[in-house]
């Protein structure tokens, strides 16, 4: 592997979000499920949303047994998925993202976030998030992000 990431510091992640597909992280989905009144303009963009296995797992394992849990599950399963099934190269890329972060002094708290970042990078998706791991990963990779 040995790949080193370089971030284009002149690029604005928020400006690029409009032209790309969007991969909302688990942190966004949890926030929207708990506070549907706080979609913050996300609703009109739903047709641009993608998901992936790791996000799907994290969201579904966190659902309680409330009456709307089945509806959330159905809605999540209807969103187009990237990296399905996950390839070995995606895991290797995620490991490189984690190692490069450590080398540069960033603490990435979740290996799953590295996997999600690798998927987003491989599919040209912008990660919407409420999670500092993605902010840090975007500092040393070409990952496009938007904190929502």
BELKA-V450604 format. One record per helix or strand of 3 or more residues. SS is the DSSP state (H for helix, E for strand). FROM is the first residue (numbers start at 1). LEN is the number of residues. Records with the same first field share a line. If there is no record, write none. Layout:
# BELKA-V450604
SS: FROM-LEN, FROM-LEN
This chain:
# BELKA-V450604
H: 13-5, 26-9, 36-3, 43-6, 53-10, 69-10, 88-16, 111-13, 132-9
E: 21-4, 49-4, 125-5, 144-4
